[in-house]
């Protein structure tokens, strides 16, 4: 319930208080123990001061393993940038598991033992067309009513194109005809979920999730320009895990209204064995993941006008002689040439308006149909 | 049979003075069996030779059965009349038989002005005239007339007598609260109570009384006090004059009264203060008083001397108002056209009040006009008001009705798309009836109902409602003793409903019902002692929440948190003792007792372990009305005043209080979905103690009041919340709350000018409030168990409220307020989690939002002041937040597009003009 601008005269302004830097350097553990055929990924990082530009500080060279309550250990391999992974573990679901970490500074961290949850299948992913965009939702259920707590994250992929097609590329400063394999007009952008999406069915008579909103895509978004796809991943949570994510969401996503709850400290389930008072952030859970992908085509949507990336830019075609493209514009900004030749003989445009690979990939993803 | 004529008798006794003991020498013997008066008299006449005088009709009922041998006449008469109303007087062989009173056979002492001054007062008369049943109440409405009080006697006895009565408005018949009646000779004075009643003990004889009432013309009455009696005083309304614009009736009250930390305001001064939407707002005025703070602009919850918002007992005509705000706090629940005055008790809380720790805010409605039908209406930008009042039975029974409603949706339509589809509305109605049964009995019925509804573009609709009704019966036993019997019901409920997704559609209800019964007695024992005593009982019935499906498709599982019942009772007695004219003590004790009642199932937790599900040993189920847990104890209320000088006094007070009902809220402002919780075996009642000291000085003929008060306060078992607590629909709320201790201290300065063209007040408060949770067994330490500032800890607080009257018809008001920003919890680190930057928060309330500053300005323009015209009208035009400062309501850090951004939220970020048109008929 946000009343932030309810009264016409109310307002919201950026605010950056001066906070004494506290040299916080707490370990952050993120990941889900995958018990079945999927790989288990964990990412270790450190907190940084709020004023720091770079917000992700990976924790490198740690030893990390999944350990069962019978003390069987399944080590993870370091993949770089704080990511650690293992091959599919095929765990025995009757046991409980935890994460054990030893960092380079020789501290050891242990998570609580967690039960393995089996995530039910996603029934369907759908969307509702609203006046100002598309609401994507999920339906799911568990006949045994054992799930109750759900979390989702997702990967989005969409096809988009640059403002102008380019038939030429520059090779050693000379315009050369561009082969179709190197086209830079049509690309696929992608993104991952940024918000915590949760649902609990404890207040319902049956374990049914109906039209749970996942994400909202504005009608003007470039994502909807031609074709859009979302891969939704569903995880079952324990009640403690649900509480953790709900607090994380409350503390970092749902502030700003008059009736806000106060921020509170979020207690995860990881402790430092050598120093129990040390703050460790994150919550370790164990569950299978179920997935579902849908596509949304622009032709199935109302005739919305996308406000594309190019609308914010000055994307004009200039008439130049083809052979001058390189020389003229490298004088301004050097290499790579900011202008790319469009068609023979006269047109060129800024590279941001032409090369879609700056914001995506021109290789069609394998799942793309 | 002898005829007896009063006049001739008077003549007779005037000149035939004789001893009453005259007939004692001779003895006679008689034997009467059911003898009638004729037989009785003729036999006595024949045996004594005395002559009897009497009125036969008066003695019709007399039957004498009596046997006596050798007894004097007096003894026989005594025996015959024993236990009857009949009296006799014997003088000069004459016997006068009377009914009801004895005839005095001497002149009143001092009749000829010859009695030596040192001779004791005449005591011949044996009957106390003041016991006469049907005594006339003197109605005094004129200054120059001499009013006779009591039974007129020729000589005025020395000693004192009691005078009591009501002070009323001559125009409307409405009683005046807090009017002072003061005798300049003896320097004895008293203020009328909430019924406009006073009782004053004065020396007998000729006296002058000075009467000052709120908004009334100062006046005086001349009286001759013969004996105890009644005097009702009618006052003229103050015609707004340039020289005398007053705020307080009790111009010396702040210095003279024993009470500390009490602020009284009448509706006139409330109306002078500019508010956001132009409508006078009781609660916003309270916020300008020293020691009162708020966490932000759009909240009506207020904090008194470091107390939380639920520690204020808010009473409307003695009925408890649980939610005192409308429309997100932009309006208060009290209709300014109906309100007569408000009293805020911050330190000395009278014994008769209890159940909340910090303060009592008593709002009293006016009585309806007992003489004619009148009314008023007001039109503002968002609301309109109507008030009608008048007599039902002239001079005896009157009613007053007030109603308000909003038409605010147009404003919401002007908002950006995100809020365009919001709706919000409220209404409230007051209907009060007051009835004078006779001189000794008065009946007051007051009712209040309010309803708020809003939907903020979301699919969830919210609604809440206050409903109150009570009946008060005031009975005057005699001049010195009166009692008030009150019975009533107070209800507060809210509901939240969602229909957007038919499968999840739900409705959630919360309700607290309380049934009250209480009696309060006031006994003016003698000039030195005024005693209050009484008892009260509140039965709570609380529905902590029921959750039900909304619509046939809904799969919402009905969930109901078990209802709670409790009985809170109290017995109190207090005495205001004037030790010397300069030194007074008010001391009282209130014993409160709380019973948590069944039916209920209560979990028993292992001792010294956190109250968590794993530590439940077992649970006990109790039957209906079974006492589950009893809490209670004495509450001490002591204050004392010493006058250092006529206009300078020093006061001290010590108070303890207990609170059995808790507000569950982890938002900074009172939100409409906050629930209440009764103390139970796992949640202890709150306990508070306060000690305060004050210095009061009046300047310039009592037109400027100044005061300094310091206080120190300790609170135990105040509830704070574990991180991520669930407060709604929680069957085991004790697992989510923490019991904390609080301490608060501060110093308050107040300067108030009550007369002249310029009037108003200025206050500065320095105060601190801290809480602490240091019990490691509770499960979670807040900030490592050290004291942390409470949400409403705002050390510096300055307020200025002034009104300048240019003419009878035009005045301007200015209001300025400054305070330190309230504490907040800020992020001190960030990290990436679940796809976004997240923040890690500091210790609770380790930082503060920017300081708060606001000025408001308004002009009051009145139409002409001709008394005889159909309607009187006035305009209020002004600007709220004149400087347009964007005061931070809160700051917050939220993730957008994967990056954390800090924001400052303001409610009124620019000047808000307003206009209000009022009409009186």
Boltz contact constraints between the chains, C-beta under 6 A:
constraints:
  - contact:
      token1: [A, 1]
      token2: [B, 456]
      max_distance: 6.0
  - contact:
      token1: [A, 4]
      token2: [B, 905]
      max_distance: 6.0
  - contact:
      token1: [A, 6]
      token2: [B, 419]
      max_distance: 6.0
  - contact:
      token1: [A, 8]
      token2: [B, 414]
      max_distance: 6.0
  - contact:
      token1: [A, 8]
      token2: [B, 415]
      max_distance: 6.0
  - contact:
      token1: [A, 9]
      token2: [B, 908]
      max_distance: 6.0
  - contact:
      token1: [A, 9]
      token2: [B, 909]
      max_distance: 6.0
  - contact:
      token1: [A, 9]
      token2: [B, 910]
      max_distance: 6.0
  - contact:
      token1: [A, 9]
      token2: [B, 912]
      max_distance: 6.0
  - contact:
      token1: [A, 10]
      token2: [B, 907]
      max_distance: 6.0
  - contact:
      token1: [A, 11]
      token2: [B, 906]
      max_distance: 6.0
  - contact:
      token1: [A, 11]
      token2: [B, 909]
      max_distance: 6.0
  - contact:
      token1: [A, 12]
      token2: [B, 903]
      max_distance: 6.0
  - contact:
      token1: [A, 12]
      token2: [B, 905]
      max_distance: 6.0
  - contact:
      token1: [A, 13]
      token2: [B, 904]
      max_distance: 6.0
  - contact:
      token1: [A, 15]
      token2: [B, 891]
      max_distance: 6.0
  - contact:
      token1: [A, 15]
      token2: [B, 902]
      max_distance: 6.0
  - contact:
      token1: [A, 15]
      token2: [B, 903]
      max_distance: 6.0
  - contact:
      token1: [A, 15]
      token2: [B, 904]
      max_distance: 6.0
  - contact:
      token1: [A, 16]
      token2: [B, 902]
      max_distance: 6.0
  - contact:
      token1: [A, 19]
      token2: [B, 826]
      max_distance: 6.0
  - contact:
      token1: [A, 22]
      token2: [B, 828]
      max_distance: 6.0
  - contact:
      token1: [A, 24]
      token2: [B, 828]
      max_distance: 6.0
  - contact:
      token1: [A, 24]
      token2: [B, 829]
      max_distance: 6.0
  - contact:
      token1: [A, 28]
      token2: [B, 831]
      max_distance: 6.0
  - contact:
      token1: [A, 30]
      token2: [B, 833]
      max_distance: 6.0
  - contact:
      token1: [A, 47]
      token2: [B, 829]
      max_distance: 6.0
  - contact:
      token1: [A, 47]
      token2: [B, 831]
      max_distance: 6.0
  - contact:
      token1: [A, 47]
      token2: [B, 840]
      max_distance: 6.0
  - contact:
      token1: [A, 50]
      token2: [B, 827]
      max_distance: 6.0
  - contact:
      token1: [A, 50]
      token2: [B, 830]
      max_distance: 6.0
  - contact:
      token1: [A, 55]
      token2: [B, 830]
      max_distance: 6.0
  - contact:
      token1: [A, 55]
      token2: [B, 832]
      max_distance: 6.0
  - contact:
      token1: [A, 55]
      token2: [B, 837]
      max_distance: 6.0
  - contact:
      token1: [A, 56]
      token2: [B, 832]
      max_distance: 6.0
  - contact:
      token1: [A, 192]
      token2: [B, 835]
      max_distance: 6.0
  - contact:
      token1: [A, 193]
      token2: [B, 835]
      max_distance: 6.0
  - contact:
      token1: [A, 194]
      token2: [B, 835]
      max_distance: 6.0
  - contact:
      token1: [A, 194]
      token2: [B, 836]
      max_distance: 6.0
  - contact:
      token1: [A, 194]
      token2: [B, 898]
      max_distance: 6.0
  - contact:
      token1: [A, 196]
      token2: [B, 834]
      max_distance: 6.0
  - contact:
      token1: [A, 203]
      token2: [B, 557]
      max_distance: 6.0
  - contact:
      token1: [A, 204]
      token2: [B, 555]
      max_distance: 6.0
  - contact:
      token1: [A, 204]
      token2: [B, 556]
      max_distance: 6.0
  - contact:
      token1: [A, 204]
      token2: [B, 557]
      max_distance: 6.0
  - contact:
      token1: [A, 205]
      token2: [B, 555]
      max_distance: 6.0
  - contact:
      token1: [A, 205]
      token2: [B, 557]
      max_distance: 6.0
  - contact:
      token1: [A, 206]
      token2: [B, 555]
      max_distance: 6.0
  - contact:
      token1: [A, 208]
      token2: [B, 555]
      max_distance: 6.0
  - contact:
      token1: [A, 210]
      token2: [B, 503]
      max_distance: 6.0
  - contact:
      token1: [A, 211]
      token2: [B, 501]
      max_distance: 6.0
  - contact:
      token1: [A, 243]
      token2: [B, 724]
      max_distance: 6.0
  - contact:
      token1: [A, 247]
      token2: [B, 724]
      max_distance: 6.0
  - contact:
      token1: [A, 252]
      token2: [B, 838]
      max_distance: 6.0
  - contact:
      token1: [A, 252]
      token2: [B, 839]
      max_distance: 6.0
  - contact:
      token1: [A, 252]
      token2: [B, 895]
      max_distance: 6.0
  - contact:
      token1: [A, 253]
      token2: [B, 895]
      max_distance: 6.0
  - contact:
      token1: [A, 255]
      token2: [B, 892]
      max_distance: 6.0
  - contact:
      token1: [A, 255]
      token2: [B, 894]
      max_distance: 6.0
  - contact:
      token1: [A, 256]
      token2: [B, 892]
      max_distance: 6.0
  - contact:
      token1: [A, 256]
      token2: [B, 894]
      max_distance: 6.0
  - contact:
      token1: [A, 258]
      token2: [B, 298]
      max_distance: 6.0
  - contact:
      token1: [A, 258]
      token2: [B, 669]
      max_distance: 6.0
  - contact:
      token1: [A, 259]
      token2: [B, 667]
      max_distance: 6.0
  - contact:
      token1: [A, 259]
      token2: [B, 671]
      max_distance: 6.0
  - contact:
      token1: [A, 260]
      token2: [B, 667]
      max_distance: 6.0
  - contact:
      token1: [A, 261]
      token2: [B, 666]
      max_distance: 6.0
  - contact:
      token1: [A, 261]
      token2: [B, 667]
      max_distance: 6.0
  - contact:
      token1: [A, 262]
      token2: [B, 666]
      max_distance: 6.0
  - contact:
      token1: [A, 263]
      token2: [B, 825]
      max_distance: 6.0
  - contact:
      token1: [A, 263]
      token2: [B, 841]
      max_distance: 6.0
  - contact:
      token1: [A, 264]
      token2: [B, 723]
      max_distance: 6.0
  - contact:
      token1: [A, 264]
      token2: [B, 724]
      max_distance: 6.0
  - contact:
      token1: [A, 265]
      token2: [B, 723]
      max_distance: 6.0
